[in-house]
């Protein structure tokens, strides 16, 4: 598996994945921070340049954060008075995030071949003689993560031996590759929680769009903007490379898009009264980034999208001359 180093600033481990947010029921001890405070710390750590702003909004809306008992399905929703999730859903973010990362080893050789030779992507995939086993392993991992949705609780599924247990201690993960995935999972989770917080704001202000699908897209767009605007001043102030910070945020949001896709029932992928077509949500999260052609965001996101297309047996007779062009073509094909 090709090593991928973390890009941009590292999230503080104490803020990126607090233990009660990752695994286990909330503690009743008065010395422990409340679940509401833990989520706030996660968001402040994920988007430090807007830490004061999110704290102010947290106080303004006064909503609760409810950690529900784990049950079958996915629990992550919000109304005017609270954000609600269960720990099994948080575990799903972790497991699918670490599993989806392996799309790089499954599909990047064919992606490189397609870029260098102008070969259609489906032909490049067929030329890669080693892809079969890597793809089989990848699909097994994704199936294991998907089984968590149907389970009552996390211990009911077989946890892959090479995927670390959820932890708030980033340094315990050892190698840089796992630390990079830790950061991206934390950013993906922050995106999802900001999405839910936007629902809180819409409900409390009585300002929601006229239809639920429009509201979903509005929440996605707001969460993306919250995580990606104002980066230039932050990077300059703290001595970070702006492009690397933007790239890392964008990669975290791309991972969130893949996780949200996996959480969405297949029958709702084309849209219904509650949700827009999943391709519209993916485009709202992934499309339109102004990153350099050489940014790692493009091949990373292309591999994630190729994996989605392969899972759905969609045609991949795409000729693209850059990773950015490939991402744009894949998003267009998903529609």
PyMOL commands that set and color helices and strands:
alter all, ss='L'
color gray80, all
select helices_A, chain A and resi 13-16+19-22+35-46+48-61+87-100+103-117+121-127+131-150+154-156+170-173+176-205+212-228+231-238+242-263+266-268+278-286+296-311+323-334
alter helices_A, ss='H'
color red, helices_A
select strands_A, chain A and resi 64-68+76-78+82-86
alter strands_A, ss='S'
color yellow, strands_A
deselect
rebuild
show_as cartoon
